[in-house]
Amino acid sequence: VFARDMDMAINSPTWDLMETPWSKSGEVF
């Protein structure tokens, strides 16, 4: 589920508007 949500978040046009745990960690794929 996490990987699926991550894939959706990466392909989402509102990615910059979403606060993700990996974006704060600096782990942007």
N, CA, C and O atoms as a CHARMM CRD file, in Angstrom:
* protein
*
  116
    1    1 VAL  N      0.84700  -1.19900   0.00000 PROA 1      0.00000
    2    1 VAL  CA     0.00000   0.00000   0.00000 PROA 1      0.00000
    3    1 VAL  C      0.88100   1.24800   0.00000 PROA 1      0.00000
    4    1 VAL  O      0.59100   2.22400  -0.69200 PROA 1      0.00000
    5    2 PHE  N      1.95200   1.20700   0.77700 PROA 2      0.00000
    6    2 PHE  CA     2.84100   2.36000   0.85800 PROA 2      0.00000
    7    2 PHE  C      3.48700   2.64600  -0.50000 PROA 2      0.00000
    8    2 PHE  O      3.57200   3.79400  -0.93700 PROA 2      0.00000
    9    3 ALA  N      3.93500   1.58400  -1.14700 PROA 3      0.00000
   10    3 ALA  CA     4.58000   1.74700  -2.44600 PROA 3      0.00000
   11    3 ALA  C      3.58300   2.27000  -3.47200 PROA 3      0.00000
   12    3 ALA  O      3.93200   3.06100  -4.34800 PROA 3      0.00000
   13    4 ARG  N      2.34000   1.81900  -3.35300 PROA 4      0.00000
   14    4 ARG  CA     1.30600   2.26600  -4.28300 PROA 4      0.00000
   15    4 ARG  C      1.00400   3.74900  -4.06400 PROA 4      0.00000
   16    4 ARG  O      0.85500   4.50700  -5.02300 PROA 4      0.00000
   17    5 ASP  N      0.91500   4.15200  -2.80300 PROA 5      0.00000
   18    5 ASP  CA     0.65400   5.56000  -2.48800 PROA 5      0.00000
   19    5 ASP  C      1.83600   6.42800  -2.92300 PROA 5      0.00000
   20    5 ASP  O      1.65800   7.56100  -3.36900 PROA 5      0.00000
   21    6 MET  N      3.01900   5.88800  -2.78800 PROA 6      0.00000
   22    6 MET  CA     4.21300   6.63300  -3.17700 PROA 6      0.00000
   23    6 MET  C      4.21500   6.86800  -4.68300 PROA 6      0.00000
   24    6 MET  O      4.54700   7.95600  -5.15400 PROA 6      0.00000
   25    7 ASP  N      3.83800   5.83000  -5.43400 PROA 7      0.00000
   26    7 ASP  CA     3.79300   5.93900  -6.88400 PROA 7      0.00000
   27    7 ASP  C      2.76300   6.97700  -7.31300 PROA 7      0.00000
   28    7 ASP  O      2.99400   7.74400  -8.24700 PROA 7      0.00000
   29    8 MET  N      1.63000   6.99500  -6.62600 PROA 8      0.00000
   30    8 MET  CA     0.58000   7.96300  -6.93900 PROA 8      0.00000
   31    8 MET  C      1.03800   9.37100  -6.58300 PROA 8      0.00000
   32    8 MET  O      0.73000  10.33000  -7.29100 PROA 8      0.00000
   33    9 ALA  N      1.76700   9.48800  -5.49400 PROA 9      0.00000
   34    9 ALA  CA     2.23700  10.80200  -5.04600 PROA 9      0.00000
   35    9 ALA  C      3.26800  11.36600  -6.02300 PROA 9      0.00000
   36    9 ALA  O      3.28700  12.56500  -6.30100 PROA 9      0.00000
   37   10 ILE  N      4.11700  10.48800  -6.53400 PROA 10     0.00000
   38   10 ILE  CA     5.15200  10.92900  -7.47700 PROA 10     0.00000
   39   10 ILE  C      4.52700  11.37900  -8.78900 PROA 10     0.00000
   40   10 ILE  O      4.97000  12.35600  -9.39300 PROA 10     0.00000
   41   11 ASN  N      3.49800  10.66600  -9.22800 PROA 11     0.00000
   42   11 ASN  CA     2.84900  10.98000 -10.49700 PROA 11     0.00000
   43   11 ASN  C      1.76200  12.02900 -10.35100 PROA 11     0.00000
   44   11 ASN  O      1.12800  12.41900 -11.33200 PROA 11     0.00000
   45   12 SER  N      1.54900  12.48500  -9.12600 PROA 12     0.00000
   46   12 SER  CA     0.49700  13.46900  -8.88300 PROA 12     0.00000
   47   12 SER  C      0.98000  14.88100  -9.20000 PROA 12     0.00000
   48   12 SER  O      2.09600  15.25000  -8.83600 PROA 12     0.00000
   49   13 PRO  N      0.15100  15.67000  -9.87100 PROA 13     0.00000
   50   13 PRO  CA     0.50700  17.05600 -10.20700 PROA 13     0.00000
   51   13 PRO  C      0.59400  17.94200  -8.97400 PROA 13     0.00000
   52   13 PRO  O      1.15300  19.03700  -9.02400 PROA 13     0.00000
   53   14 THR  N      0.03600  17.46000  -7.86700 PROA 14     0.00000
   54   14 THR  CA     0.03900  18.25600  -6.63900 PROA 14     0.00000
   55   14 THR  C      1.10100  17.73300  -5.67800 PROA 14     0.00000
   56   14 THR  O      0.97800  17.86800  -4.46000 PROA 14     0.00000
   57   15 TRP  N      2.15300  17.12900  -6.25000 PROA 15     0.00000
   58   15 TRP  CA     3.20300  16.52400  -5.42900 PROA 15     0.00000
   59   15 TRP  C      3.85300  17.55600  -4.52600 PROA 15     0.00000
   60   15 TRP  O      4.15900  17.27900  -3.36600 PROA 15     0.00000
   61   16 ASP  N      4.06200  18.76000  -5.07200 PROA 16     0.00000
   62   16 ASP  CA     4.71000  19.81100  -4.28500 PROA 16     0.00000
   63   16 ASP  C      3.80900  20.31300  -3.16600 PROA 16     0.00000
   64   16 ASP  O      4.29200  20.88100  -2.18700 PROA 16     0.00000
   65   17 LEU  N      2.50300  20.10700  -3.30400 PROA 17     0.00000
   66   17 LEU  CA     1.57300  20.57700  -2.28600 PROA 17     0.00000
   67   17 LEU  C      1.39200  19.54900  -1.17700 PROA 17     0.00000
   68   17 LEU  O      0.84900  19.84700  -0.11300 PROA 17     0.00000
   69   18 MET  N      1.85700  18.33600  -1.44700 PROA 18     0.00000
   70   18 MET  CA     1.69300  17.26400  -0.46700 PROA 18     0.00000
   71   18 MET  C      2.90700  17.19000   0.44600 PROA 18     0.00000
   72   18 MET  O      4.04800  17.24400  -0.01200 PROA 18     0.00000
   73   19 GLU  N      2.64900  17.06500   1.74100 PROA 19     0.00000
   74   19 GLU  CA     3.75600  16.92500   2.68500 PROA 19     0.00000
   75   19 GLU  C      3.99400  15.44600   2.94700 PROA 19     0.00000
   76   19 GLU  O      3.22800  14.79400   3.65700 PROA 19     0.00000
   77   20 THR  N      5.05400  14.93600   2.36900 PROA 20     0.00000
   78   20 THR  CA     5.34800  13.52000   2.49700 PROA 20     0.00000
   79   20 THR  C      6.53100  13.30600   3.42800 PROA 20     0.00000
   80   20 THR  O      7.42300  14.15100   3.49800 PROA 20     0.00000
   81   21 PRO  N      6.55100  12.20100   4.13400 PROA 21     0.00000
   82   21 PRO  CA     7.63200  11.90300   5.08000 PROA 21     0.00000
   83   21 PRO  C      8.99100  11.81400   4.38500 PROA 21     0.00000
   84   21 PRO  O     10.01400  12.15100   4.98100 PROA 21     0.00000
   85   22 TRP  N      9.00600  11.36000   3.12600 PROA 22     0.00000
   86   22 TRP  CA    10.28500  11.23100   2.44800 PROA 22     0.00000
   87   22 TRP  C     10.75500  12.57000   1.89100 PROA 22     0.00000
   88   22 TRP  O     11.95400  12.76300   1.68900 PROA 22     0.00000
   89   23 SER  N      9.82700  13.50300   1.63800 PROA 23     0.00000
   90   23 SER  CA    10.23800  14.81500   1.13600 PROA 23     0.00000
   91   23 SER  C     10.93000  15.60600   2.24100 PROA 23     0.00000
   92   23 SER  O     11.86500  16.36500   1.98400 PROA 23     0.00000
   93   24 LYS  N     10.46000  15.42000   3.46900 PROA 24     0.00000
   94   24 LYS  CA    11.08200  16.10600   4.60300 PROA 24     0.00000
   95   24 LYS  C     12.41400  15.45100   4.95500 PROA 24     0.00000
   96   24 LYS  O     13.31200  16.09800   5.49400 PROA 24     0.00000
   97   25 SER  N     12.53200  14.16300   4.64300 PROA 25     0.00000
   98   25 SER  CA    13.76500  13.44700   4.93900 PROA 25     0.00000
   99   25 SER  C     14.81500  13.74500   3.87700 PROA 25     0.00000
  100   25 SER  O     16.00000  13.46900   4.06500 PROA 25     0.00000
  101   26 GLY  N     14.36900  14.30800   2.76200 PROA 26     0.00000
  102   26 GLY  CA    15.29000  14.61100   1.67700 PROA 26     0.00000
  103   26 GLY  C     15.43900  13.42600   0.74100 PROA 26     0.00000
  104   26 GLY  O     16.27100  13.45100  -0.16500 PROA 26     0.00000
  105   27 GLU  N     14.63700  12.38600   0.95400 PROA 27     0.00000
  106   27 GLU  CA    14.71700  11.20900   0.09800 PROA 27     0.00000
  107   27 GLU  C     13.68400  11.31800  -1.01400 PROA 27     0.00000
  108   27 GLU  O     12.63500  10.67500  -0.96800 PROA 27     0.00000
  109   28 VAL  N     13.98800  12.13000  -2.00200 PROA 28     0.00000
  110   28 VAL  CA    13.05300  12.30800  -3.11800 PROA 28     0.00000
  111   28 VAL  C     13.48200  11.38800  -4.25100 PROA 28     0.00000
  112   28 VAL  O     14.60900  11.48300  -4.73800 PROA 28     0.00000
  113   29 PHE  N     12.60200  10.51200  -4.66600 PROA 29     0.00000
  114   29 PHE  CA    12.93800   9.57200  -5.72900 PROA 29     0.00000
  115   29 PHE  C     12.66700  10.20800  -7.07500 PROA 29     0.00000
  116   29 PHE  O     12.88600   9.57800  -8.11000 PROA 29     0.00000
